[in-house]
Amino acid sequence: MKVTVENKKGLNKNLKVFIDKKTMDTYMEEKYEEIKSSVNLKGFRPGKVPREILKRQFGKAVFSEVLDKVLKETSTKALQDNKIKPAGQPKLDLKTYGEDKELEYVLSVTELPKVEVKFIENIKYDDYKIKIDEKETDKRINEIAKNQPSFNETENDTKAKEGDLVTFDYNATVDGKTFKGSEGKNTQLTLGKDLFLKGFDKQLFGVKKNDEKIVESVLPENFPEKNLINKKALFKCKIISVKIPVPVKIDDEFAKNLGAKDLKDLKLLISKQINDEYKNSLDRLSKNQILKEIEKIKVNEIPENLIEEEVRILSQGMSEEDKKKSRKNFEEIAKKRIKVGLILNEFGEQNNVKVTEQEIQNEVQKQIRMMPGQEKMVMDFYKKNPSAIASLRGTVYEEKIIKLIKNKAKGNLKEVTKDQAETLLKTSQNQNLENLKNDKKDTSKKKLTSKVPSKKTVNKSSKFSESSKKIKKVSKK
């Protein structure tokens, strides 16, 4: 095989590939030998059909398969030997081909630009560590205890008040008639929480044990008997008991009821829970800082075909007029996203970052845990949608790269309290909302600024992930 590389404008190249007749004949001979043993023709024993007979019968089909195989093998080798990573599918133009002929074709390709990633190690970003005050942990445990109160029996003449637990039986009617679900036994309500029917428990204030009380309430919109929705019902209640709340003793026994070994262990678990709640969000702030710094790294030229594809995605659902007016700004956004994707991908390749099948499965399991009760639906979705698995792979790939960048770059460790973390996150959220607000405002004016972050870009930088996935895919072809 002979390959001649011709540089065209910018990142475009033409590869002229020539395979001599002798090589093509060898490919053809191998294919005929392969099919000879499986061909059954009348008058010939299996494996004994002459080559000329096979050629007359199957020549065109054999050549078609051989040509396809040769083009795939030689085009891949031509790109690899010349260290060319294509930005998209190359175009192939056959010049000379046919049975008993040499093969000549031209491979037109747009090359991915060379990007420098050594600057990544000089990136500066803030890495946050949450300092959980013991008071915060105690406050969270007290809130848990408050939501799990104990109740003690009272004297018969004790009147129910807010916070008390009232147990009662009831019989209900609408227009003097009972209905399905109109009877209840040992119903318990904590007064003041309004968890039964709206305004129901307020009418039980002041009742005592053995009292009978008529309570009026309107049946709600989600009531099972559709013909009774918004109808006024009368509930004849027989008060069985009135119990008053008593403070829960926060001790080892309380901790064990919550699944901890003891109170000390519970405090450690609660501290970790609070830390995790804020750490994940603060890690996203660090990630966005890194991506912003990567945007500043210079890349001399961005492939036009990748820009066109990204602009197409950005302008989906827009009218042709709006697409034209927005094109310039969309191109700027596309260039930033593609540039970041190129740099992340190159950094990943240079550091041999790989995504294993086990990591993909772990990510799928994480998605399943986020949707309890719908495990089968989630699993079926990923089984039936290879593109969804590819998206997960891209997300894991990017996260591994970001983690590696954090290890190599210059992180500024900041220890922050829970309150400081909340302030940081609120400030970031307000900035994101302001950007989205400006985006909507500019869109209504048929204009777009060059800084239009979507929710996905702000929160997960998923567009950078998409760009890096596309670049990684085409660079392997």
C-alpha positions as CSV (number, residue, x, y, z in Angstrom):
1,M,0.0,0.0,0.0
2,K,1.3,3.4,-0.9
3,V,-0.1,6.6,0.7
4,T,0.5,10.2,-0.3
5,V,-0.7,12.9,2.0
6,E,-1.7,16.2,0.4
7,N,-2.3,19.2,2.7
8,K,-5.3,21.3,1.8
9,K,-6.7,24.4,3.4
10,G,-6.5,24.5,7.2
11,L,-7.1,21.2,8.9
12,N,-8.2,19.5,5.6
13,K,-6.1,16.8,4.1
14,N,-6.3,14.4,1.2
15,L,-4.8,10.9,1.4
16,K,-4.2,9.2,-1.9
17,V,-4.1,5.5,-1.3
18,F,-2.8,3.0,-3.9
19,I,-3.0,-0.8,-3.6
20,D,-1.3,-2.7,-6.4
21,K,-3.0,-5.4,-8.5
22,K,-1.0,-8.2,-6.8
23,T,-2.3,-7.3,-3.4
24,M,-5.9,-7.1,-4.6
25,D,-5.5,-10.5,-6.3
26,T,-4.3,-12.0,-3.0
27,Y,-7.4,-10.6,-1.2
28,M,-9.6,-12.1,-4.0
29,E,-7.9,-15.5,-3.8
30,E,-8.4,-15.6,0.0
31,K,-12.1,-14.9,-0.4
32,Y,-12.6,-17.5,-3.1
33,E,-10.8,-20.1,-0.9
34,E,-13.1,-19.1,2.0
35,I,-16.3,-19.7,0.0
36,K,-15.2,-22.7,-2.0
37,S,-15.8,-25.2,0.9
38,S,-19.3,-23.9,1.5
39,V,-20.5,-23.7,-2.2
40,N,-22.7,-26.5,-3.5
41,L,-22.9,-26.6,-7.3
42,K,-24.5,-29.5,-9.3
43,G,-21.8,-31.7,-10.8
44,F,-19.0,-30.7,-8.4
45,R,-18.0,-32.2,-5.1
46,P,-17.9,-29.8,-2.1
47,G,-14.6,-27.8,-2.2
48,K,-13.8,-28.9,-5.7
49,V,-15.5,-26.1,-7.7
50,P,-13.0,-24.5,-10.2
51,R,-12.0,-20.9,-9.6
52,E,-13.4,-19.8,-13.0
53,I,-16.8,-21.3,-12.2
54,L,-16.9,-19.5,-8.9
55,K,-15.9,-16.3,-10.6
56,R,-18.7,-16.5,-13.1
57,Q,-21.3,-17.3,-10.5
58,F,-20.2,-15.1,-7.6
59,G,-17.5,-12.7,-9.0
60,K,-19.5,-9.5,-8.4
61,A,-20.5,-10.4,-4.9
62,V,-17.0,-11.6,-4.0
63,F,-15.4,-8.4,-5.3
64,S,-18.0,-6.2,-3.5
65,E,-17.1,-7.9,-0.1
66,V,-13.4,-7.7,-0.8
67,L,-13.5,-4.1,-1.8
68,D,-15.4,-3.2,1.4
69,K,-12.9,-5.1,3.5
70,V,-9.9,-3.5,1.8
71,L,-11.3,0.0,2.0
72,K,-11.9,-0.4,5.8
73,E,-8.5,-1.9,6.5
74,T,-6.4,0.4,4.4
75,S,-8.2,3.6,5.2
76,T,-7.8,2.9,9.0
77,K,-4.1,2.0,8.5
78,A,-3.5,5.1,6.4
79,L,-4.9,7.4,9.1
80,Q,-3.0,5.5,11.9
81,D,0.3,5.4,10.0
82,N,0.2,9.1,9.4
83,K,-1.1,9.9,12.9
84,I,-4.2,11.6,11.7
85,K,-7.2,11.8,14.0
86,P,-10.3,12.6,11.9
87,A,-12.9,15.1,13.1
88,G,-15.9,13.3,11.7
89,Q,-16.3,10.6,9.0
90,P,-13.8,10.9,6.2
91,K,-15.1,11.1,2.6
92,L,-13.9,8.4,0.2
93,D,-13.6,8.9,-3.6
94,L,-12.9,5.8,-5.7
95,K,-10.6,6.5,-8.6
96,T,-9.6,3.1,-9.9
97,Y,-11.2,-0.2,-9.0
98,G,-12.5,-3.5,-10.4
99,E,-11.7,-7.2,-10.7
100,D,-8.1,-7.8,-11.9
101,K,-7.2,-4.2,-11.3
102,E,-5.3,-2.1,-8.8
103,L,-7.2,0.0,-6.3
104,E,-6.8,3.7,-6.0
105,Y,-8.9,6.1,-3.9
106,V,-8.7,9.5,-2.2
107,L,-9.6,9.9,1.5
108,S,-10.7,13.5,2.2
109,V,-10.5,14.2,6.0
110,T,-10.7,17.1,8.4
111,E,-8.1,16.5,11.1
112,L,-8.5,17.2,14.7
113,P,-6.2,20.1,15.7
114,K,-3.1,19.5,17.8
115,V,-3.9,20.8,21.3
116,E,-1.4,21.5,24.1
117,V,-2.4,20.3,27.5
118,K,0.7,20.9,29.6
119,F,-0.9,24.2,30.8
120,I,-3.6,22.2,32.7
121,E,-1.2,21.5,35.5
122,N,-1.0,25.3,36.1
123,I,-4.7,25.7,36.4
124,K,-5.8,27.2,39.8
125,Y,-9.1,26.3,41.4
126,D,-10.8,26.3,44.8
127,D,-11.2,22.9,46.4
128,Y,-13.6,23.0,49.3
129,K,-13.6,21.1,52.6
130,I,-16.7,21.3,54.8
131,K,-16.1,21.9,58.5
132,I,-19.1,20.5,60.3
133,D,-19.6,22.2,63.7
134,E,-20.7,19.9,66.4
135,K,-23.6,22.2,67.0
136,E,-24.8,21.6,63.4
137,T,-24.7,17.8,64.0
138,D,-26.6,18.2,67.3
139,K,-29.2,20.5,65.6
140,R,-29.8,17.9,62.9
141,I,-30.2,15.1,65.5
142,N,-32.6,17.2,67.6
143,E,-34.7,17.8,64.4
144,I,-34.9,14.1,63.9
145,A,-35.9,13.5,67.5
146,K,-38.5,16.2,67.2
147,N,-40.1,14.4,64.2
148,Q,-40.2,11.1,66.2
149,P,-41.9,12.2,69.4
150,S,-43.1,9.8,72.2
151,F,-46.5,10.3,73.8
152,N,-47.8,9.6,77.3
153,E,-51.4,8.9,78.4
154,T,-53.3,11.7,80.2
155,E,-56.1,12.0,82.7
156,N,-59.6,11.7,81.3
157,D,-60.3,15.4,81.7
158,T,-57.2,16.6,79.8
159,K,-58.2,18.7,76.8
160,A,-56.4,18.1,73.6
161,K,-54.2,20.9,72.3
162,E,-51.7,21.5,69.5
163,G,-49.1,18.8,69.4
164,D,-51.2,16.2,71.2
165,L,-51.9,12.8,69.8
166,V,-55.6,12.1,69.5
167,T,-56.9,8.6,68.8
168,F,-60.6,8.2,67.7
169,D,-63.1,6.1,65.7
170,Y,-65.4,7.8,63.2
171,N,-68.4,7.3,61.0
172,A,-68.9,9.7,58.2
173,T,-71.9,10.6,56.0
174,V,-72.6,12.8,53.0
175,D,-76.2,14.1,52.7
176,G,-77.0,11.6,55.5
177,K,-75.6,8.6,53.6
178,T,-72.5,6.5,54.3
179,F,-70.0,5.8,51.5
180,K,-67.0,3.6,50.8
181,G,-64.3,4.4,53.4
182,S,-66.7,6.3,55.6
183,E,-65.7,4.3,58.7
184,G,-62.4,4.5,60.6
185,K,-61.0,2.7,63.7
186,N,-58.2,3.9,65.9
187,T,-57.4,6.8,63.7
188,Q,-54.5,8.9,65.1
189,L,-53.8,12.6,64.4
190,T,-51.2,14.9,65.8
191,L,-53.1,18.1,66.2
192,G,-51.8,21.1,64.3
193,K,-50.2,19.1,61.4
194,D,-53.4,19.1,59.3
195,L,-52.5,15.8,57.7
196,F,-56.0,14.2,57.5
197,L,-58.5,16.5,55.8
198,K,-57.9,20.2,55.6
199,G,-59.1,21.9,58.8
200,F,-60.2,18.6,60.4
201,D,-57.8,18.4,63.3
202,K,-58.4,22.0,64.4
203,Q,-61.9,21.0,65.2
204,L,-60.6,18.4,67.7
205,F,-58.9,21.0,69.8
206,G,-60.3,20.8,73.3
207,V,-61.8,17.3,73.1
208,K,-61.3,14.9,76.0
209,K,-61.2,11.1,76.3
210,N,-64.7,9.5,75.7
211,D,-66.0,12.7,74.1
212,E,-68.1,12.6,71.0
213,K,-67.5,15.3,68.4
214,I,-69.1,16.1,65.0
215,V,-66.5,17.4,62.6
216,E,-67.4,19.0,59.2
217,S,-64.9,18.7,56.3
218,V,-64.9,18.9,52.5
219,L,-63.8,15.8,50.7
220,P,-60.7,16.6,48.6
221,E,-60.0,16.6,44.8
222,N,-58.1,13.3,45.0
223,F,-60.9,11.5,46.9
224,P,-61.4,7.9,45.4
225,E,-65.2,8.3,45.1
226,K,-65.3,10.8,42.2
227,N,-69.0,11.7,42.8
228,L,-68.2,12.9,46.3
229,I,-65.4,15.2,45.5
230,N,-65.8,18.7,47.1
231,K,-68.9,17.4,49.0
232,K,-69.3,18.4,52.6
233,A,-69.0,15.3,54.9
234,L,-70.0,15.0,58.6
235,F,-67.7,12.9,60.8
236,K,-69.1,11.6,64.0
237,C,-65.9,11.0,66.1
238,K,-65.6,9.0,69.3
239,I,-62.5,10.1,71.2
240,I,-60.5,7.0,72.5
241,S,-57.5,8.8,74.0
242,V,-55.6,12.1,74.3
243,K,-51.9,11.7,74.7
244,I,-49.3,14.5,75.3
245,P,-45.9,14.6,73.7
246,V,-42.8,14.0,75.8
247,P,-39.3,14.9,74.8
248,V,-37.3,12.1,73.2
249,K,-34.3,11.2,75.2
250,I,-31.3,11.4,72.8
251,D,-29.1,8.5,74.0
252,D,-27.6,5.3,72.7
253,E,-31.0,3.6,72.6
254,F,-32.3,6.4,70.4
255,A,-29.3,6.0,68.1
256,K,-29.8,2.3,67.8
257,N,-33.4,2.8,66.8
258,L,-32.0,4.8,63.9
259,G,-29.6,2.1,62.8
260,A,-26.4,3.4,64.5
261,K,-24.2,1.5,66.9
262,D,-24.5,4.2,69.6
263,L,-24.9,8.0,70.0
264,K,-21.3,8.6,69.1
265,D,-21.7,6.6,65.9
266,L,-24.9,8.4,65.1
267,K,-23.1,11.8,65.3
268,L,-20.4,10.6,62.9
269,L,-23.1,9.3,60.4
270,I,-25.0,12.6,60.6
271,S,-21.8,14.7,60.2
272,K,-20.9,12.7,57.1
273,Q,-24.5,13.1,55.8
274,I,-24.3,16.9,56.2
275,N,-20.8,16.9,54.6
276,D,-22.0,14.9,51.6
277,E,-25.0,17.1,51.0
278,Y,-22.7,20.1,50.5
279,K,-19.6,18.5,49.1
280,N,-21.2,17.3,45.9
281,S,-22.5,20.8,45.1
282,L,-19.2,22.5,46.0
283,D,-17.3,19.9,43.8
284,R,-19.5,21.2,40.9
285,L,-18.3,24.7,41.7
286,S,-14.7,23.5,41.5
287,K,-15.4,21.7,38.3
288,N,-16.9,24.8,36.7
289,Q,-13.9,26.8,37.7
290,I,-11.6,24.3,36.0
291,L,-13.7,24.3,32.8
292,K,-13.7,28.1,32.7
293,E,-9.9,28.0,33.0
294,I,-9.7,25.4,30.2
295,E,-11.7,27.8,28.0
296,K,-8.8,30.2,28.2
297,I,-6.3,27.7,26.7
298,K,-5.6,28.6,23.1
299,V,-6.5,26.2,20.2
300,N,-5.4,27.6,16.9
301,E,-8.2,26.2,14.7
302,I,-11.5,24.4,15.4
303,P,-12.8,22.0,12.7
304,E,-15.7,23.6,10.7
305,N,-17.7,20.3,10.6
306,L,-17.7,20.1,14.4
307,I,-18.8,23.7,14.6
308,E,-21.6,23.1,12.2
309,E,-22.8,20.1,14.1
310,E,-22.8,22.0,17.5
311,V,-24.6,25.0,15.9
312,R,-27.3,22.6,14.6
313,I,-27.8,21.2,18.1
314,L,-28.0,24.8,19.6
315,S,-30.5,26.0,17.0
316,Q,-32.9,23.0,17.2
317,G,-36.5,24.2,17.3
318,M,-35.8,27.7,16.1
319,S,-37.2,29.3,13.0
320,E,-34.9,29.8,10.0
321,E,-35.0,33.6,10.6
322,D,-33.9,33.2,14.2
323,K,-31.2,30.7,13.3
324,K,-29.7,33.3,10.9
325,K,-29.8,36.1,13.5
326,S,-28.3,33.8,16.2
327,R,-25.7,32.1,14.1
328,K,-22.7,34.3,14.9
329,N,-23.2,33.9,18.7
330,F,-24.0,30.2,18.4
331,E,-20.7,29.7,16.6
332,E,-18.8,31.4,19.5
333,I,-20.6,29.1,22.0
334,A,-19.9,26.0,19.8
335,K,-16.2,26.9,19.5
336,K,-15.9,27.1,23.3
337,R,-17.6,23.8,23.9
338,I,-15.6,22.0,21.2
339,K,-12.4,23.5,22.4
340,V,-13.0,22.3,26.0
341,G,-14.0,18.9,24.6
342,L,-10.8,18.7,22.5
343,I,-8.6,19.6,25.5
344,L,-10.3,17.2,27.9
345,N,-10.1,14.4,25.4
346,E,-6.4,15.0,24.6
347,F,-5.6,15.1,28.4
348,G,-7.6,11.9,28.9
349,E,-5.7,10.1,26.0
350,Q,-2.3,11.3,27.2
351,N,-3.0,10.0,30.7
352,N,-4.5,6.8,29.4
353,V,-7.9,7.4,31.0
354,K,-10.3,4.5,30.4
355,V,-13.9,3.7,31.3
356,T,-14.5,0.1,32.4
357,E,-17.7,-1.8,32.0
358,Q,-17.8,-2.1,35.8
359,E,-17.8,1.7,36.1
360,I,-20.7,1.9,33.6
361,Q,-22.7,-0.7,35.6
362,N,-22.0,1.2,38.8
363,E,-23.4,4.4,37.2
364,V,-26.5,2.5,36.0
365,Q,-27.0,1.2,39.6
366,K,-26.6,4.8,40.8
367,Q,-29.4,5.9,38.4
368,I,-31.6,2.9,39.6
369,R,-31.1,3.9,43.3
370,M,-32.4,7.4,42.4
371,M,-35.7,6.0,41.2
372,P,-36.9,3.5,43.9
373,G,-39.8,1.3,42.7
374,Q,-38.9,1.8,39.0
375,E,-35.8,-0.3,38.9
376,K,-37.0,-2.6,36.1
377,M,-38.0,0.4,34.0
378,V,-34.6,2.0,34.4
379,M,-32.7,-1.2,33.6
380,D,-34.9,-1.9,30.5
381,F,-34.3,1.7,29.3
382,Y,-30.5,1.3,29.3
383,K,-30.7,-2.2,27.8
384,K,-32.8,-0.9,24.9
385,N,-30.9,2.4,24.4
386,P,-27.2,2.1,23.5
387,S,-27.0,5.8,23.1
388,A,-28.0,6.2,26.8
389,I,-25.2,3.9,27.8
390,A,-22.8,5.9,25.6
391,S,-24.0,9.1,27.4
392,L,-23.2,7.5,30.7
393,R,-19.8,6.5,29.5
394,G,-19.1,10.0,28.4
395,T,-20.2,11.4,31.8
396,V,-17.9,8.9,33.6
397,Y,-15.1,9.6,31.2
398,E,-15.3,13.3,31.9
399,E,-15.6,12.9,35.7
400,K,-12.4,10.8,35.7
401,I,-10.6,13.4,33.7
402,I,-11.7,16.2,36.0
403,K,-10.6,14.2,39.0
404,L,-7.2,13.6,37.4
405,I,-6.9,17.4,36.6
406,K,-7.7,18.2,40.3
407,N,-4.8,15.9,41.3
408,K,-2.4,17.5,38.9
409,A,-3.5,21.1,39.0
410,K,-3.0,23.7,41.7
411,G,-5.9,23.4,44.1
412,N,-6.5,26.0,46.7
413,L,-8.0,24.2,49.7
414,K,-10.6,26.2,51.5
415,E,-12.2,24.9,54.7
416,V,-15.7,26.4,54.9
417,T,-18.5,26.1,57.4
418,K,-22.0,24.9,56.5
419,D,-23.2,28.6,56.5
420,Q,-20.3,29.7,54.3
421,A,-21.1,26.7,51.9
422,E,-24.7,27.8,51.7
423,T,-23.6,31.4,50.8
424,L,-21.2,30.1,48.1
425,L,-23.9,27.9,46.6
426,K,-26.6,30.6,46.8
427,T,-24.3,33.1,45.1
428,S,-23.5,30.6,42.3
429,Q,-27.2,29.8,41.9
430,N,-28.1,33.5,41.7
431,Q,-25.5,34.0,39.0
432,N,-26.8,31.1,37.0
433,L,-30.4,32.4,37.3
434,E,-29.2,35.8,36.2
435,N,-27.5,34.3,33.2
436,L,-30.6,32.3,32.3
437,K,-32.7,35.5,32.8
438,N,-30.5,37.4,30.4
439,D,-30.7,34.5,27.9
440,K,-34.5,34.7,27.9
441,K,-34.4,38.4,27.6
442,D,-32.0,38.4,24.7
443,T,-33.9,35.6,22.9
444,S,-37.1,37.7,23.1
445,K,-35.2,40.5,21.3
446,K,-34.0,38.0,18.7
447,K,-30.5,38.5,19.9
448,L,-28.1,36.2,21.8
449,T,-25.1,37.1,23.7
450,S,-22.0,35.0,23.4
451,K,-22.5,33.7,27.0
452,V,-25.6,31.6,27.1
453,P,-25.2,28.8,29.6
454,S,-28.0,26.3,29.8
455,K,-29.0,24.6,33.0
456,K,-27.1,21.5,31.9
457,T,-24.0,23.6,31.2
458,V,-24.2,25.4,34.5
459,N,-24.8,22.3,36.6
460,K,-23.1,19.4,34.9
461,S,-21.3,20.9,31.9
462,S,-22.9,18.2,29.9
463,K,-22.3,19.9,26.6
464,F,-18.6,19.8,27.2
465,S,-19.1,16.1,27.9
466,E,-21.1,15.7,24.6
467,S,-18.3,17.4,22.7
468,S,-15.6,15.3,24.3
469,K,-17.6,12.1,23.5
470,K,-18.0,13.0,19.9
471,I,-14.3,13.9,19.5
472,K,-13.3,10.7,21.3
473,K,-15.5,8.7,19.0
474,V,-14.3,10.1,15.7
475,S,-10.6,10.1,16.8
476,K,-10.8,6.3,17.0
477,K,-12.2,5.7,13.5
